[in-house]
Amino acid sequence: MGTSSSRVAVITGAGTGIGRASALALLKDGWNVVLAGRRPEPLASVVAESGAGERALAVPTDVTDPASVAALFAAAVQQFGRVDLLFNNAGVSNPPGPFEDWTPEQWRGVVDLNLNGMFYCLQQAFRTMRAQSPRGGRIINNGSISAQTPRPNSIAYTATKHAMNGLTKSAALDGRAFDIAVGQIDIGNATTDMTTAMAQGMPQADGSVRAEARMDVAHVADAVVAMARLPLGANVLNMTVMATGMPFVGRG
């Protein structure tokens, strides 16, 4: 895939949380990085913080809109000539309250972002990576620990993340013929705005509410960089990175 200084990464959900940390880590490692997200202000803030100059490109993107995703990859190719990595990261948590009270729009909102948006980005990455020379690239899907084991009151998030397992494995098979390696990172309790409530207390399967351990989001970013650096002849199909003390192993 060449040296880090010549590689090009596209990261969705890059303005905050895991996407932000991963963008900064890849830029520090010498990558050219295209940062995608709905809101331009957080993207611009990450670009400024990185100090990477022209190696960082912010492209406001709605991943639920296939045309917006196509424009994202076109901008990446126009600026840097190719795409070597997609970190397919953008996602949203569950609507509030019990699922029997959700509206169809609330359900569809999670599915549209966490599953359809992931597919649109995966599809466009395949189109781009197949056509470029040298051919190929790597895709890392953000699956979440909920891709393996659910939490109470998490049916929409869990359903979409379980679907991510099938998306990743099928794409990994389909990518072989085109030198495209597809893997998944399942993350548990990284310290971001999304997990603030975990430090206060989260409902557990036995009905109790307990505070949960969290880990520095930088450890997740380091794992993404390690996966991204692999040659295309090797693939991490699935990696679990979690706070050691979180209630996952033996959950329930």
HELIX and SHEET records of a PDB file:
HELIX    1   1 SER A    4  SER A    6  5                                   3    
HELIX    2   2 GLY A   17  LYS A   28  1                                  12    
HELIX    3   3 PRO A   40  SER A   50  1                                  11    
HELIX    4   4 GLY A   53  ARG A   55  5                                   3    
HELIX    5   5 PRO A   66  PHE A   80  1                                  15    
HELIX    6   6 PHE A   99  ASP A  101  5                                   3    
HELIX    7   7 PRO A  104  VAL A  111  1                                   8    
HELIX    8   8 ASP A  112  ASN A  116  3                                   5    
HELIX    9   9 GLY A  117  ALA A  131  1                                  15    
HELIX   10  10 ILE A  145  ALA A  147  5                                   3    
HELIX   11  11 ILE A  155  GLY A  175  1                                  21    
HELIX   12  12 ARG A  176  PHE A  178  5                                   3    
HELIX   13  13 ASP A  193  THR A  195  5                                   3    
HELIX   14  14 THR A  196  GLN A  200  1                                   5    
HELIX   15  15 VAL A  217  ARG A  229  1                                  13    
SHEET    1   A 7 ALA A  56  PRO A  60  0                                        
SHEET    2   A 7 ASN A  32  GLY A  37  1                                        
SHEET    3   A 7 VAL A   8  THR A  12  1                                        
SHEET    4   A 7 LEU A  85  ASN A  88  1                                        
SHEET    5   A 7 GLY A 137  ASN A 142  1                                        
SHEET    6   A 7 ILE A 180  GLY A 188  1                                        
SHEET    7   A 7 ASN A 238  MET A 242  1                                        
SHEET    1   B 2 MET A 202  PRO A 203  0                                        
SHEET    2   B 2 VAL A 209  ARG A 210 -1                                        
END                                                                             
